Amino acid sequence: MPEFRPIYKSHAIEKCAATVAFGDQLPKKVFGQLLESATPLLTANGLVQGQQPSGFQFDVATGKVSPIDGHGPTQFSSENNVVQLHVLPDAIVWGTKQYLRWKNFRQDFQKSTEPLLSEFDKATNVSSIKLEYWDRFFWQGNWDDLDIKKLLKSDSELSIKAAGQFSREWHNHVGWFETKNFGRRLINVNIDLISINSPTATDQPSVGIYTMVHDQTRTDAERDELNTLSLIKRFDQIHDEMKHLLSQVLTPSASEMINLNSGE
C-alpha cells in the first residue's frame, strides 16, 4: 500500500529560519561599521556577501524620493546558496535549506550571528524572536489512492479540517496568540496539499507543513522581561514548542518516521 515519505530519509524539513528583531534601528553609520567589522568573520565561516538590493525611500513629509545609498539590508550566503544570513538595521535572519538536527542549526546560528548580536546589544534590546519550519512529505501513490489520514491525525483541530471538503489541493491555516510574561506569542500551523512534479513522478501529491512561533514585545518593560533569558535558551524553548505542535498534527507513525521524539 502507498505511504507518505518525508523529503529526506531522516527528517522532512525543507528549510528552517530564525529571526531576531530589535526595538530600534541602528543609525546608518553604526550599521555600516557593524557590517564592515563582521564581514571578515562571516567570510571565514564560508558566507559571501551578496549584492545589496537597490531601492528608494520616500519621505512622507516632503514627498522627496531618494535612492538608498549603501548600508541597507545586506545578504550573506554560502556558495551554493543553501545558507543565507540577512542583516538589517533592526533585525537578523538566519536560514538554511540543508537542515540536519537542531543542535547543528543552533551551533551554526551562534557561530555566525554572535558578533552581530553583541553589537546590536550595545545599542538596543531584542524585541521579538521567531522560529519557522517548512516540512514536506510526498505521497508514494497517486491522487486516486491518496489517504491523508496516514499522515495527519484525523482528530486534530490543527490539521484535518480541509481534508473532508476537498479531494485534491487544499490549504488549512490555524493561528492564535498566547499571553506571556514578556508580551505575547503568535503561533501558526499552515498545511498545504498540492501537486508537485518531481524527478520521479508527475502530478505527485505532496503535503507541506509550515509551523511558526513568534515571541513579540510591545513595551520596554516587556523587552526587559524577554531579555532576562539568553537568546539561545529562548530559541531552545521555542524549538521544543514547535516539536510539540508538529506532534499534534502528525500521526504517531509519521512522527516516528522523522524521529520527532528523539530528543534532538
Secondary structure, DSSP 8 states (H G I E B T S, - for coil): ---EEESSSS--EEEEEEEEEESS---HHHHHHHHHHHHHHHHHTT-EE------EEE-TTT--EEE--SSS-EEEE-TTSSEEEEEETTEEEEEESS---HHHHHHHHHHHHHHHHHHHHHH--EEEEEEEEEEEEEESS-GGG--GGGTB-TT-TTTSTTTTT-SS-EEEEEEEEEEETTEEEEEEEEEEEEEE--SS-SSEEEEEEEEEEEEE--SHHHHHHHTTS-HHHHHHHHHHHHHHHHHHHB-HHHHHHTTTTS--
